[in-house]
Amino acid sequence: MAVSSISTFEKAEGALAPSTSVHSKAYRKDIDGLRAIAVISVIINHLYSGVLPGGYLGVDVFFVISGYVITLSFERTGHLSLRQHLLQFYSRRIKRLVPALLAMVLITSATVRLFNPEAMVSTLTGMASIFGFANFFLFTQAINYFGASAQLNPFNHTWSLGVEEQFYFFFPFLIRWQSRTAALAILSAASLLMFIATYDTNQPAAYFLIPFRFWELGIGCLLALATSKGGGSLTINAAIPILAAAAAMFLAKDYPIVCTVVVVISTAMLIGSVRHGTVVYRLLSNRVASYVGKISYSLYLWHWPVICISHWTVGIHLWSLPLQIAAMLLLSIASYHLIENPFRRTLWIGGRWGVLAAGLPLMVATAFLILLGQRYSIPSFSGDKTAETGRGVVPGYVGKYTKRKLTDCSAVSIGSDEGFERNLAKCTAELSGKPKLIFVGDSHAADMFPMAEEIYRDGLASVLNVFQTGCRTPPIVGEPDYCKYPQLIMKHVSSNDRNILVIRNNYSPRRLDGSLTAFSHQLEELLSESDKAGLKVIYVLPAPKYNKVGPTGLCSRQWYRPDWAMSAECHTGIVEDRNEQLARRRDVTDYLLGLSRTRSSFFVFDPFDALCGGPTGDCTPVRNGRVVYRDDSHLTEEGSEILTAPFEAFLSSHGLITPRS
């Protein structure tokens, strides 16, 4: 989100005149007022979307303003050479945007670690935002901007900076092209059509990526080109676009595409139609609105970290709102007056070239500091990692019907010496003449133990449960040798087509080593070994994750989160966005389902609907008033038993067991 005002330009190399100088003919107070409305709309929406459902469209207002402002800036310096233009443009962007951003990311990344022991995704988002790629990173994480998980990442809002900074990469070249107006019109039209066509089918792409957002900046550019040459304005009543945009912000939840288009067009119409001395001009240019507009960049930077850290701690309540709003304002004012303005106005050593030479090293150094802080937990998590969690947890579990002990069934406990078969027998429950289900995987495979007991009780199959925390099946590169225990098991069990290897791993293999391709090679090697051993293989697909559940989740009691301060959701029902959960696992799901269609001995079981709470609607871990997860991804005993019926039905439908008569 660029919020630089239309400004006078350098009178000498490296000397930047104040961008908000009232003596500058280019400066328009009403645009600062429009920025104020935009940022306040965003904050209201982020604090409580029910008050202003379309307040998030304030970011779209900023996009239009940005396109308009930077185009006028270029028009007024058309006498400069391309080299001078580029040098001026990029040095001003660095001075304007980077110092305040670096300060926010560095301080916020350290603060959030105090309350979130699993802050890696936040850290990576913050680092990506420094280099203008937060939007792309969030897209790769399949984040739903409107989903519950978005509240947990303090850098989720920096996606808009990424969109604008990517626009800046090619804008200076496009605007100097002789056919620029036609090019902008064509590209904007194509971008708008892509946005409309993609929004319902791939919301993260339509929301986060520059090809689907170009049209908003492009409309601002076209407005500037249309009005700058003749110096005129649009002949419409400025109240009309204001009313249209206001209506759109209240209807956006039901008509997001239409309302986005209405807000963008209304913003352009308003910028182009406001006349000095009118009521609308006076409202937009009053002292308060103008000041909020001036600090809007810093206010945008800091509002979301305050909200996010509030979610991690005391939550957002009516009693806490005054303190949280005060924190936003104080941080924003400090950022504007102590960082943003001084760095923008100060003459850097080496002038514009000095800005470019210093900018990248500062960005790299900040990213390195953030990474070091995450790597060595500086500062470390301040809460209790053993805080209250769900009842009936799997660790320490003893089989209801077989009396097998989970503690005997880790790969490390079983070992790999001559006692392997004897130790393996402790984890086995045999039924004569029945197929054998061999459950393996990391700590999530341990969650299948109670379900295996139910299958044994029902007389459907023999069961063998082995797991090892931190060991995925197949093992990933660099894991200890004992992680290869599934291969040892395959050598020790009898070779027959009634043995079935059941694999359950961590949430998504592509997050383990950064490559789904690497995982696919390892899995297919394992399948070749299982074929030789005469085993069929079932892979259990990723289940929903619940970030608010467990000892370190948002619904655990901590010194900074007493029971009375917890979100009402912790007491009335935790919810995660269904579509976001499905999107996050889509790549590995598509791969595994495709593999099952090409290999007759490989099957895929999907526990998603059972652990989501049904085939439709958002997901919840609450069943009959009890949470069936013990942390964000591990199941309680009850959670495991929920899978019994669908898993038995799956085995029966694929002819892997003989159904009960």
NORPE-V665747 format. One record per residue. N is the residue number from 0. PHI is phi in degrees with one decimal (999 if undefined). OMEGA is omega as a letter, one per 40 degrees, with the letter a starting at -180 (none if undefined). Layout:
BEGIN
N | PHI | OMEGA
N | PHI | OMEGA
END
This chain:
BEGIN
0 | 999 | i
1 | -86.9 | a
2 | -130.7 | i
3 | -70.4 | a
4 | -76.9 | i
5 | -65.1 | a
6 | -133.7 | i
7 | -72.5 | a
8 | -113.2 | a
9 | -55.8 | i
10 | -92.6 | i
11 | -148.9 | a
12 | -56.0 | i
13 | 84.8 | a
14 | -98.3 | a
15 | -103.0 | i
16 | -72.0 | i
17 | -54.8 | a
18 | -74.1 | a
19 | -113.5 | a
20 | -64.6 | i
21 | -70.5 | i
22 | -86.5 | i
23 | -80.3 | i
24 | -67.7 | a
25 | -77.7 | a
26 | -74.9 | i
27 | -123.3 | i
28 | -62.2 | a
29 | -65.2 | i
30 | -71.0 | i
31 | -61.5 | i
32 | -63.2 | i
33 | -67.1 | i
34 | -62.1 | i
35 | -60.2 | i
36 | -61.7 | a
37 | -62.5 | a
38 | -70.2 | i
39 | -65.7 | i
40 | -60.9 | i
41 | -62.1 | a
42 | -64.1 | i
43 | -59.3 | a
44 | -62.7 | a
45 | -72.8 | i
46 | -74.6 | i
47 | -158.3 | a
48 | -64.6 | a
49 | -64.4 | i
50 | -72.6 | a
51 | -140.2 | a
52 | -56.3 | a
53 | -102.8 | a
54 | -60.5 | i
55 | -61.3 | i
56 | -70.4 | i
57 | -58.0 | i
58 | -64.4 | i
59 | -64.6 | i
60 | -62.0 | i
61 | -60.8 | i
62 | -60.1 | i
63 | -63.4 | i
64 | -58.5 | a
65 | -61.1 | i
66 | -59.8 | i
67 | -65.6 | a
68 | -65.4 | a
69 | -70.6 | i
70 | -68.4 | i
71 | -61.8 | i
72 | -60.2 | i
73 | -68.2 | a
74 | -62.2 | a
75 | -81.7 | i
76 | -125.1 | a
77 | -63.9 | a
78 | -76.3 | a
79 | -76.2 | i
80 | -73.2 | i
81 | -58.7 | i
82 | -61.1 | i
83 | -65.8 | i
84 | -59.0 | a
85 | -62.6 | a
86 | -61.6 | a
87 | -65.5 | a
88 | -62.8 | a
89 | -72.8 | i
90 | -66.5 | i
91 | -69.3 | i
92 | -64.2 | i
93 | -64.1 | a
94 | -62.5 | a
95 | -76.8 | a
96 | -107.8 | a
97 | -71.8 | a
98 | -56.7 | a
99 | -65.7 | i
100 | -63.8 | a
101 | -60.8 | i
102 | -63.1 | a
103 | -62.9 | a
104 | -65.1 | a
105 | -64.4 | a
106 | -68.6 | a
107 | -68.2 | a
108 | -61.9 | i
109 | -70.9 | a
110 | -65.5 | a
111 | -67.2 | i
112 | -65.1 | i
113 | -64.1 | a
114 | -119.3 | a
115 | -128.8 | a
116 | -74.7 | i
117 | -118.7 | a
118 | -98.7 | a
119 | -62.2 | a
120 | -62.8 | i
121 | -61.4 | a
122 | -60.2 | a
123 | -66.2 | i
124 | -64.0 | i
125 | -61.0 | i
126 | -63.6 | i
127 | -63.7 | a
128 | -65.5 | i
129 | -60.8 | a
130 | -101.8 | i
131 | 80.3 | a
132 | -125.8 | a
133 | -62.0 | a
134 | -62.1 | a
135 | -68.3 | i
136 | -62.6 | i
137 | -63.4 | i
138 | -64.1 | i
139 | -65.3 | i
140 | -86.1 | a
141 | 55.5 | i
142 | -71.8 | i
143 | -92.2 | a
144 | -56.1 | a
145 | -98.7 | a
146 | -81.9 | a
147 | -64.7 | a
148 | -67.1 | i
149 | -63.0 | a
150 | -68.4 | a
151 | -95.6 | a
152 | -106.9 | a
153 | -71.1 | a
154 | -114.2 | a
155 | -60.4 | a
156 | -75.2 | a
157 | -76.7 | i
158 | -57.8 | a
159 | -69.3 | i
160 | -63.0 | i
161 | -61.0 | i
162 | -58.2 | a
163 | -69.7 | a
164 | -67.2 | i
165 | -68.1 | i
166 | -62.5 | a
167 | -66.8 | a
168 | -62.7 | a
169 | -111.5 | a
170 | -57.7 | a
171 | -58.4 | i
172 | -78.5 | a
173 | -65.8 | a
174 | -72.1 | i
175 | -91.8 | a
176 | -74.2 | a
177 | -62.2 | a
178 | -98.6 | a
179 | -61.7 | a
180 | -63.7 | i
181 | -64.5 | a
182 | -63.9 | i
183 | -62.2 | a
184 | -65.2 | a
185 | -67.3 | a
186 | -63.9 | i
187 | -66.8 | i
188 | -63.8 | i
189 | -64.3 | i
190 | -63.5 | i
191 | -62.0 | i
192 | -63.8 | i
193 | -64.3 | i
194 | -60.3 | a
195 | -63.7 | a
196 | -72.4 | a
197 | -99.6 | a
198 | -54.4 | a
199 | -77.8 | a
200 | -99.4 | a
201 | -146.8 | a
202 | -59.4 | i
203 | -58.5 | i
204 | -66.3 | a
205 | -63.3 | a
206 | -86.7 | a
207 | -97.1 | a
208 | -98.6 | a
209 | -59.5 | i
210 | -58.8 | a
211 | -94.0 | a
212 | -115.8 | a
213 | -55.3 | a
214 | -60.7 | a
215 | -70.3 | i
216 | -68.5 | a
217 | -61.8 | i
218 | -64.5 | i
219 | -63.1 | i
220 | -62.8 | a
221 | -63.2 | i
222 | -61.7 | i
223 | -63.1 | i
224 | -65.6 | a
225 | -71.9 | a
226 | -101.6 | a
227 | -75.2 | a
228 | -66.1 | a
229 | -86.4 | i
230 | 70.6 | a
231 | -93.6 | i
232 | -132.0 | i
233 | -72.4 | a
234 | -93.2 | i
235 | -136.0 | i
236 | -75.1 | a
237 | -62.4 | i
238 | -68.0 | a
239 | -63.9 | i
240 | -64.6 | i
241 | -63.1 | a
242 | -65.4 | i
243 | -64.4 | a
244 | -65.6 | i
245 | -62.6 | i
246 | -62.5 | a
247 | -62.5 | a
248 | -68.7 | i
249 | -90.3 | a
250 | -106.2 | a
251 | -62.3 | a
252 | -62.5 | a
253 | -90.3 | a
254 | -133.7 | a
255 | -63.3 | a
256 | -69.1 | a
257 | -59.6 | a
258 | -68.4 | i
259 | -62.9 | i
260 | -62.8 | a
261 | -62.3 | a
262 | -64.2 | a
263 | -64.4 | a
264 | -66.0 | i
265 | -63.1 | i
266 | -62.1 | i
267 | -62.8 | i
268 | -63.3 | a
269 | -66.8 | i
270 | -59.5 | a
271 | -81.2 | a
272 | -113.3 | a
273 | -65.5 | i
274 | -117.2 | a
275 | -58.4 | i
276 | 94.6 | i
277 | -79.9 | i
278 | -61.0 | a
279 | -62.2 | i
280 | -61.8 | a
281 | -64.2 | i
282 | -65.5 | a
283 | -77.1 | a
284 | -108.2 | i
285 | -66.2 | a
286 | -59.5 | a
287 | -66.4 | a
288 | -61.0 | a
289 | -62.7 | a
290 | -67.7 | i
291 | -60.3 | i
292 | -62.6 | a
293 | -65.6 | a
294 | -94.0 | a
295 | -62.7 | i
296 | -64.7 | i
297 | -63.9 | i
298 | -64.8 | i
299 | -64.9 | a
300 | -58.7 | a
301 | -94.3 | a
302 | -64.1 | a
303 | -73.4 | i
304 | -56.4 | i
305 | -63.2 | i
306 | -65.2 | a
307 | -63.7 | i
308 | -65.0 | i
309 | -63.3 | i
310 | -61.8 | a
311 | -73.6 | a
312 | -115.9 | a
313 | -83.3 | a
314 | 81.3 | i
315 | -117.0 | a
316 | -135.1 | i
317 | -59.8 | a
318 | -71.0 | a
319 | -91.6 | a
320 | -55.7 | i
321 | -57.4 | i
322 | -68.6 | a
323 | -70.9 | i
324 | -66.4 | i
325 | -61.8 | i
326 | -62.4 | i
327 | -57.9 | a
328 | -65.6 | a
329 | -64.4 | i
330 | -64.6 | a
331 | -68.1 | i
332 | -63.8 | i
333 | -63.0 | i
334 | -61.7 | a
335 | -67.1 | a
336 | -83.7 | a
337 | -101.4 | a
338 | -123.8 | a
339 | -60.1 | a
340 | -66.9 | a
341 | -58.2 | a
342 | -68.5 | i
343 | -72.0 | a
344 | -88.5 | a
345 | -72.7 | i
346 | -79.2 | a
347 | -78.1 | i
348 | -59.7 | a
349 | 88.1 | i
350 | 62.6 | a
351 | -63.7 | i
352 | -63.3 | i
353 | -64.4 | i
354 | -61.8 | a
355 | -65.7 | a
356 | -68.8 | a
357 | -87.7 | a
358 | -60.0 | a
359 | -64.2 | i
360 | -58.2 | i
361 | -63.2 | i
362 | -65.8 | a
363 | -64.2 | a
364 | -62.7 | i
365 | -64.5 | i
366 | -61.1 | i
367 | -65.3 | i
368 | -62.3 | i
369 | -64.1 | i
370 | -65.2 | i
371 | -62.0 | i
372 | -59.3 | i
373 | -68.7 | a
374 | -62.1 | a
375 | -106.9 | i
376 | 51.2 | i
377 | -116.6 | e
378 | -74.5 | a
379 | -88.6 | i
380 | -57.6 | a
381 | -93.5 | a
382 | -93.8 | a
383 | -104.7 | a
384 | -74.6 | i
385 | -111.9 | a
386 | -62.0 | a
387 | -49.8 | i
388 | -138.1 | a
389 | -67.3 | i
390 | -80.7 | i
391 | 64.7 | a
392 | -68.6 | a
393 | -70.5 | i
394 | -53.0 | a
395 | 85.6 | a
396 | -65.7 | i
397 | -122.1 | a
398 | -56.7 | a
399 | -63.5 | a
400 | -113.9 | a
401 | -106.8 | a
402 | 62.5 | i
403 | -66.8 | i
404 | -102.8 | i
405 | -60.0 | a
406 | -65.5 | i
407 | -83.3 | a
408 | -112.6 | i
409 | -82.3 | a
410 | -60.5 | i
411 | -65.6 | i
412 | -67.6 | a
413 | -72.4 | i
414 | 79.1 | a
415 | -137.8 | a
416 | -95.0 | a
417 | -67.4 | i
418 | -89.3 | a
419 | -59.3 | a
420 | -66.1 | i
421 | -64.1 | i
422 | -69.8 | i
423 | -63.3 | a
424 | -63.2 | i
425 | -64.0 | a
426 | -103.9 | a
427 | -113.5 | i
428 | -128.3 | a
429 | -95.0 | i
430 | -125.4 | a
431 | -61.5 | i
432 | 76.0 | a
433 | -107.2 | i
434 | -64.2 | a
435 | -113.1 | i
436 | -95.5 | a
437 | -111.3 | a
438 | -89.7 | i
439 | -138.0 | i
440 | 143.0 | a
441 | -86.0 | a
442 | -61.3 | i
443 | -71.4 | i
444 | -70.7 | i
445 | -62.4 | i
446 | -63.6 | a
447 | -83.1 | a
448 | -58.0 | i
449 | -60.7 | i
450 | -63.1 | i
451 | -61.5 | i
452 | -61.3 | i
453 | -66.3 | i
454 | -65.1 | i
455 | -64.5 | i
456 | -58.2 | a
457 | -76.0 | i
458 | 72.1 | a
459 | -96.8 | a
460 | -163.8 | i
461 | -73.1 | a
462 | -134.6 | i
463 | -137.1 | a
464 | -116.6 | i
465 | -136.3 | i
466 | -145.2 | i
467 | -152.4 | i
468 | -56.3 | i
469 | 84.9 | i
470 | -108.5 | i
471 | -86.8 | i
472 | -118.9 | e
473 | -71.4 | a
474 | -62.0 | i
475 | -92.8 | a
476 | -59.3 | i
477 | 94.4 | i
478 | -77.2 | a
479 | -60.6 | a
480 | -62.0 | a
481 | -66.2 | i
482 | -71.4 | i
483 | -89.7 | a
484 | -59.4 | i
485 | -60.5 | i
486 | -65.4 | i
487 | -65.5 | i
488 | -61.8 | a
489 | -61.9 | i
490 | -76.2 | a
491 | -93.9 | i
492 | -82.5 | a
493 | -66.3 | a
494 | -84.5 | i
495 | -156.0 | a
496 | -80.5 | i
497 | -102.3 | i
498 | -88.0 | a
499 | -129.1 | i
500 | -86.0 | a
501 | -112.2 | a
502 | -107.8 | i
503 | -132.7 | a
504 | -122.2 | i
505 | -59.7 | a
506 | -49.3 | a
507 | -148.6 | a
508 | -54.7 | a
509 | -66.7 | i
510 | -89.5 | a
511 | -80.7 | i
512 | -132.0 | i
513 | 80.4 | a
514 | -145.3 | i
515 | -68.3 | i
516 | -61.8 | i
517 | -61.0 | i
518 | -61.2 | a
519 | -63.5 | i
520 | -63.3 | a
521 | -65.9 | a
522 | -65.7 | a
523 | -68.9 | i
524 | -65.9 | i
525 | -63.2 | a
526 | -66.4 | i
527 | -64.2 | i
528 | -67.7 | i
529 | -67.0 | i
530 | -62.3 | i
531 | -64.5 | i
532 | -83.0 | i
533 | 76.6 | a
534 | -103.6 | i
535 | -83.9 | a
536 | -132.0 | i
537 | -115.6 | i
538 | -106.5 | i
539 | -87.5 | a
540 | -67.3 | i
541 | -58.4 | i
542 | -96.3 | i
543 | -61.3 | i
544 | -110.7 | a
545 | -123.8 | a
546 | -67.2 | a
547 | -92.6 | a
548 | -97.9 | i
549 | 105.6 | a
550 | -58.4 | a
551 | -111.5 | i
552 | -81.2 | a
553 | -74.9 | i
554 | -113.6 | i
555 | -98.7 | i
556 | -78.0 | i
557 | -134.6 | i
558 | -60.8 | a
559 | -94.5 | a
560 | -140.4 | i
561 | -66.0 | a
562 | -56.9 | a
563 | -71.3 | a
564 | -98.8 | a
565 | -67.5 | i
566 | -60.5 | i
567 | -58.6 | a
568 | -60.9 | i
569 | -64.8 | a
570 | -102.5 | a
571 | -104.8 | i
572 | 140.4 | a
573 | -79.4 | a
574 | -133.8 | i
575 | -126.0 | a
576 | -68.9 | a
577 | -62.0 | a
578 | -64.2 | i
579 | -66.0 | i
580 | -60.9 | i
581 | -67.4 | a
582 | -64.4 | a
583 | -66.3 | a
584 | -106.8 | a
585 | -61.6 | a
586 | -65.0 | a
587 | -70.3 | i
588 | -64.1 | i
589 | -60.5 | i
590 | -63.8 | a
591 | -66.4 | i
592 | -65.4 | i
593 | -62.9 | i
594 | -64.8 | a
595 | -65.8 | i
596 | -80.7 | a
597 | -105.5 | a
598 | -124.2 | a
599 | -71.0 | a
600 | -101.5 | a
601 | -119.7 | a
602 | -129.5 | a
603 | -127.5 | i
604 | -107.5 | a
605 | -110.4 | i
606 | -88.8 | a
607 | -59.0 | a
608 | -61.7 | a
609 | -64.5 | a
610 | -92.3 | i
611 | -84.1 | a
612 | 112.9 | i
613 | 148.7 | a
614 | -81.1 | a
615 | -137.2 | i
616 | 79.9 | i
617 | -69.8 | a
618 | -92.4 | i
619 | -141.7 | i
620 | -89.9 | a
621 | -93.7 | i
622 | -129.6 | i
623 | 53.3 | i
624 | 81.7 | a
625 | -119.7 | i
626 | -84.6 | a
627 | -100.5 | i
628 | -114.7 | i
629 | -100.4 | i
630 | -154.6 | a
631 | -65.7 | a
632 | -136.6 | a
633 | -93.1 | a
634 | -96.9 | i
635 | -81.5 | i
636 | -57.5 | i
637 | -63.9 | i
638 | -62.0 | i
639 | -64.8 | a
640 | -67.5 | i
641 | -59.8 | a
642 | -79.2 | a
643 | -58.7 | a
644 | -62.2 | i
645 | -64.8 | a
646 | -72.1 | i
647 | -62.9 | i
648 | -63.8 | i
649 | -63.1 | i
650 | -60.7 | a
651 | -67.1 | a
652 | -65.8 | i
653 | -99.4 | i
654 | 68.8 | a
655 | -88.2 | i
656 | -136.7 | i
657 | -91.8 | a
658 | -63.3 | i
659 | -64.2 | a
660 | -79.9 | none
END
